[in-house]
Amino acid sequence: MVAADRWPFTRFRRLDVVTRHWDLEWSPGRTVPLVTEGAGSTAVVLAHGAGAGQAHAFMVGMRQRLAAGLSVTTFDYPYKAAGRRAPDRMEILLECHQAVASAVAAGADRLVLGGKSMGGRMASHLAEPAAAARFFLGYPLMPIGKTEPRDTSHLDQVTTPMLFVQGERDRLGPPVMLAPIIARLGTASMVVVPDADHSYTVPKKSGVSADRMLDRVAGIVVAWLAKVLVQRSGAS
């Protein structure tokens, strides 16, 4: 487990990049909206959490920051695209997510899977051999209202690098509970963001704005990707 330095933030400058809005037929007669921003040989598929779709400020901000050097695609799961609040069954989420990942991978040299909370958990389950790395922003180890953690045995089957970015005060993914899980995985690491909760919100007294926190989290992901993708290129 790695604790992030207290508040060293990467400053992201908003670039004038191409943004593409498109629809994907993920199942016969069923489509979901996608947004792709940025360009590059490495493509990131970034999935949203259970309560907020790709238009949420966190998702938009993260997509814009990562798009400074990558091609980043966000999408809405079917329930969110239909305006429903309750998430679809896991098999539906994964079917849609897989279709998006496959479509994006077809036009890229390298694919990276990532997601916020539920979206990250789905990315961890996705059977996508083309994925070069996976990152999880607030991995939801504990189901809401439950006292037992979710099964994480599927992570043992993931052979590519994984990054967990957890808030120090994340009640759905307490770093202390994730630490032994990550320790058993030879391909995973964790960065703990000081004072942050599951949504990366910090106490007002910290003086850290939502934009600065987005910079911080995106900076962690970018630095990690730069390291692991170079390592994988050297090993191939």
SVG drawing of the C-alpha trace seen along z (x, -y; Angstrom):
<svg xmlns="http://www.w3.org/2000/svg" viewBox="-36 -26 48 43">
<polyline fill="none" stroke="black" stroke-width="0.4" points="0.0,0.0 1.3,-3.4 0.1,-6.6 -0.1,-9.6 2.1,-12.5 0.0,-14.9 -1.1,-17.4 1.2,-17.4 -1.1,-18.0 -0.5,-17.6 -1.9,-20.6 -3.8,-19.7 -4.1,-22.3 -7.4,-21.9 -6.4,-21.1 -8.4,-21.8 -9.0,-18.1 -11.6,-16.5 -14.7,-15.2 -16.8,-12.6 -20.3,-11.7 -21.5,-8.4 -23.9,-5.5 -23.0,-1.8 -25.4,1.1 -24.3,3.4 -27.2,5.8 -29.6,6.2 -31.7,3.2 -30.2,1.7 -27.8,-1.2 -25.9,-3.2 -24.3,-6.7 -20.5,-7.1 -18.2,-10.1 -14.6,-9.8 -12.2,-12.6 -8.5,-13.0 -6.3,-10.9 -3.4,-8.5 -2.5,-4.9 -3.6,-4.1 -7.3,-4.1 -9.0,-4.2 -12.5,-3.0 -13.7,-4.7 -17.0,-3.4 -19.2,-5.3 -20.4,-4.4 -23.9,-3.2 -25.4,-6.5 -24.1,-8.8 -23.6,-8.4 -21.0,-9.7 -22.3,-13.3 -21.5,-13.5 -18.9,-16.2 -16.4,-13.6 -16.6,-11.6 -16.4,-14.6 -13.5,-16.0 -11.6,-12.8 -12.2,-12.2 -11.0,-15.6 -7.8,-15.3 -6.9,-11.9 -7.6,-13.0 -4.6,-15.3 -2.5,-12.4 -4.8,-9.5 -8.0,-8.6 -10.7,-8.3 -14.1,-6.9 -17.0,-7.1 -20.4,-5.5 -23.7,-5.0 -24.8,-1.6 -28.2,-0.6 -30.2,-1.5 -28.6,-5.0 -29.2,-5.5 -32.8,-4.6 -33.2,-7.1 -33.6,-4.4 -32.0,-4.7 -31.4,-1.1 -28.4,0.6 -29.0,3.5 -28.1,7.1 -24.4,7.8 -24.6,9.9 -26.2,7.0 -23.6,4.5 -20.8,6.8 -22.3,7.5 -22.6,3.8 -19.2,3.0 -17.6,5.8 -19.2,4.5 -17.8,1.0 -14.3,2.3 -14.2,4.4 -15.4,1.5 -12.8,-0.8 -10.0,1.8 -10.6,2.3 -9.3,-1.2 -6.3,-1.3 -2.9,0.2 -3.4,0.6 -6.5,0.7 -6.8,-0.3 -9.9,0.4 -10.9,-1.8 -13.9,-2.9 -15.3,-4.7 -16.8,-2.5 -19.2,0.0 -17.7,-0.8 -14.3,0.2 -15.7,3.4 -17.2,4.3 -13.8,3.5 -12.2,5.9 -14.6,8.7 -14.4,8.0 -12.8,10.8 -10.9,8.6 -7.6,10.1 -6.6,7.0 -6.5,4.9 -2.9,3.8 -3.8,2.4 -6.8,1.7 -7.4,-1.0 -10.1,-1.3 -11.2,-4.6 -12.8,-3.8 -13.1,0.0 -16.4,0.9 -15.3,3.9 -18.2,3.5 -21.8,3.6 -23.9,0.9 -25.7,2.0 -23.7,5.3 -21.1,6.4 -19.3,8.9 -17.0,7.9 -17.6,9.0 -15.7,11.9 -12.5,10.8 -11.2,14.2 -11.7,13.2 -8.8,10.7 -6.4,13.6 -7.2,14.3 -6.1,10.8 -2.5,11.0 -2.1,7.4 -1.2,4.5 -4.0,3.2 -4.2,-0.1 -6.5,-0.8 -6.9,-4.5 -8.8,-4.6 -9.7,-7.4 -8.3,-7.2 -11.9,-7.5 -13.6,-5.3 -16.2,-3.2 -17.1,-1.1 -13.5,-0.3 -11.4,-0.7 -7.7,-0.7 -7.0,1.5 -9.4,4.2 -8.1,4.0 -4.4,4.1 -4.2,7.9 -6.1,8.6 -3.7,6.5 -0.7,8.1 -1.7,11.5 -1.9,10.3 1.4,10.0 0.1,7.5 -1.7,4.9 -0.8,1.8 -2.8,-0.8 -2.5,-4.5 -4.4,-6.0 -5.6,-9.6 -5.3,-11.4 -8.5,-12.5 -10.7,-11.5 -13.9,-9.5 -15.4,-7.2 -16.3,-10.2 -12.8,-11.8 -14.4,-14.5 -12.2,-15.9 -13.0,-18.1 -13.5,-21.8 -10.6,-22.6 -8.2,-20.9 -8.8,-23.7 -8.8,-21.2 -11.4,-22.0 -13.1,-19.3 -11.0,-20.4 -7.8,-20.1 -8.8,-16.6 -9.6,-15.6 -6.1,-16.8 -4.7,-14.7 -6.5,-11.5 -5.9,-11.9 -2.2,-12.6 -1.9,-9.3 -3.5,-7.4 -1.4,-9.1 1.9,-8.5 1.1,-4.9 0.1,-4.3 3.3,-5.9 5.2,-3.5 3.4,-0.2 2.8,-0.7 6.5,-1.3 7.3,1.8 4.9,3.9 6.4,2.5 9.8,3.5 8.7,7.0 6.9,7.6"/>
</svg>
